């Protein structure tokens, strides 16, 4: 039964129009079937049929408000599975060369947390500063200095730890093929960046724009710059190449 359910879910995701609608919902925003039809390049009636199937397999959920029905991803686990499939879809034997649109590669939302070069760079900085410590295969805990740093930014760690979800973990990024920070802590970081206007959401897109204020504040508070993020990426690619040759 488990294998059959997996096959049915894979089939539901596998149709190109349905995959485009699911990708459009990965920014965490709810949309109507008409809006999703436009984004998927199909007719509204076809979109309704596709959405009914996605809802039947619990990949999306709906909220009725007045005359409208709004669709969103069923939850964080669905978003994480989709991000992992995007990574798998871009895997090849050759050296990784990102083909992601520049705006999405720089910074974007992945449901309720940040992804892209900015998020991967911040993840690397937090690790380098000793704020994030490994706790399990891909999970993290905060060091004493990490707790102090988060408190200084107004992040309530005690409240995050009480949430019924993973606190912090590394999620392999679709465009960078390296981990970004997910979980309750990753969501809190996105909320902080939006509230302080370090990043701004793009209209009808997962893309985030890093503001001029954001560049200054991210550098001053965390030591993040596009330059050190790129250097970190190059170092990672060189390490992957060496490991591949050793294998």
N, C-alpha and C positions, 0 to 999 in steps of 0.2 A: 504493500500500500504506500509506503514511504517513497519508493522508487517511482511509482506511478504518479504520485502527487508532484514529485520533482519534475517529471517529464511534462506534466500539464502546465506547471508554472513557467518552465523554460519555453514552452510553446507560446504561452501568453506574452512573454517578454519578447520572443524572437521575431514577431512580425514588425517590419520597419516602422510603420505608422505608430504602432503602440509603443515601440521603443523610443520614438521621438517625443511622444507625449509624456512618457515617464521621465525622460531626460529633462524636459521642460519644467517638470514639477520638482526637480532636485534642488531648486533654490529655496524650497520651503514655503512658497506661496501657493495659495489655492487659486484655481482658475475654472471658468465655466467651460462646458463642452464646446461652445462656439469658439472661445479663445484657443482652446487646445486644437480644434480643427484647423484653425488658421496656422498655428505653429507647426502642425504635422503635414499641412498641405493637402488636406482631404476635405470632403463635404461634411457638414454638420451631422447628417444622418449616419454616415459611416463612422464618424467619431463617437456617436452615441453607442453604436454596436460595439466598438472597440472598448469603450470605457465600461460598458456593462460586463464584458469578459474580464477586464482587469479588476473590477470590483468583486466579481464572483470568486476570483482567486486571491482576494484580500491583498492586492498590490496597491490599490487606491481606496480611499474612503470619501464619502460625500457629506456635505453639510447643506441642508436646505435652508434658504433664507429668502422669505418672500416667494417670488415667482422663480427664483434662480436656484440652481444646484451647483455648488462649488466642489471641485475635485482637488484632492491633495494626496500625497503619498501616504500609505497606510501607517508609516512610522519610520523611526531612525534605522531600524534593521533593514528595511526595504532600501533606503538610500545607501546604506553601506554595501549591500549586495550589488546594487547597480554600479556603484563606483568600482567595486572589485571586478565586475564584468567588463567595464570600460578599460581597466588595466589589462585584463586578459585579452581583450580584443586588439589591443595595440602591441601585444608581445610578439617578438620575432627573434630569430637567431642572430641577426645582425646587431651592431651597436645601436642603442636606442637614440633615435633622432625625433624630438617632439614635433608633432604636426598639428597640435592644438592651436586654434586661433589665438593670436597674441593677447587679446584682452582677457580671454578665459585663462590662459596660462599664467598671466601676471597675478591675478587674484580673482577668486570667485567664491560663491557659497556652495557648500555641499550639505544640503538640508539645513541644519542649524549651526554649522561651524564653518570655518574658512578652509579653503583649499587653494592650490596653485603655488607659484613660486614664493609669494609672501608668506603663506602658511607654513610651507616647508622650511623657509629661512628662519621663521620664528621658532619652529620646533628645534632646529639645529642650534639656535642661539640659547634657548632654554636648557638644552642638553649641555652645551659648552660651558654655560655659567653654573652648572651643577644644580639647577633648580629642579630638573626632572630626573628621577632615579628609576631604573628598571624594576618592575615588580611583576614577575611572571613573563610569559613569552613575548607579549606585545603591550603589556599594561605598564602604567607609570604611577608613581607616588611622588609627592612633593617633598623636597628636603626642607630643613629648617629655613634656609635662605630663600627657597622657593615660596614657602608659605608667607614669609615676610614681604617678599617682592609682590605677591598677589594682593596681600593686605594693603600695601602701599598704593595699589591701583584701585582699591575699593572692591576687590573680589572677595566675597564671603565664602571662604573655603568650607567652613563647618556646614553651611547651608547646602553647598554642592555635594558634600559627602552624604547627606541625608536623602538625596534624590535616589529614586529606584532605577538607577542606570549606572553604567560603568563610569567611574570617576574620570579617568584619562587613559588613552591608549594611542598607539601609533597606527595610523591608517595609511596604506600605500596610496600615494597620490596618482590620479589618472594621468596627468600631464607631465609630472616630474619623475614618476617611478621611484619616489622616496617618501618616507612617512611625513604626514602632517598630523597635527594634534586634534584628536577627536574626543568624544565623550562630554561629560558635564563641564569639564574645564575648558575644552575647545569651544563649546557653545558660549560660555561666559566670556571668553576672549573676543568672540565675534560681537557679542552684545556691547562689550566695552568699547571696541573699535568703532562701532556704529554710533554709540551714544556720544563719544568724544569727537566724532567727525574725523577720525583718522582714515576711514574708508566710507564710500557712499555706494549705495546700490544703483546699478544701471536699470533703466526701465525695460521690462520684458526680457531680462537676461539674467543669467547667473553671475555675470561679471561684476566685480567690485572695482571701483576707481580709488586708488590711493591719493588722498588729497595732499596739497603742499604742507598743510599742518601735520598730516599723517607721516610724511617722510621725516619731518623734523622730530616729531615726538617718538616715533618708532626707533629712530637713531639714538636720541637722547636717553630714552628709558630702557631700551633693550640692546642697543648696539647693532641694530639691524640696518643694513643698507642693501640696495640692489647689487652692489659690487661684491660684498662678502657673500651674498646669497649665491651669486653666479660662481664665485670661487669654490664654494662648498659643493655646488653641483658638479663642477669640473673635476674636483677631487673625487667625488663619488663615482663619476663615470670612469675615471682612470682606475679606481679600485675594482670596479666591476669588470673592466677589461682584463686586468691582471688575473682576477679569480677565474674568469672564463678561460684564459689561456692555460692556467694551471690544471683546470679540469680536463 
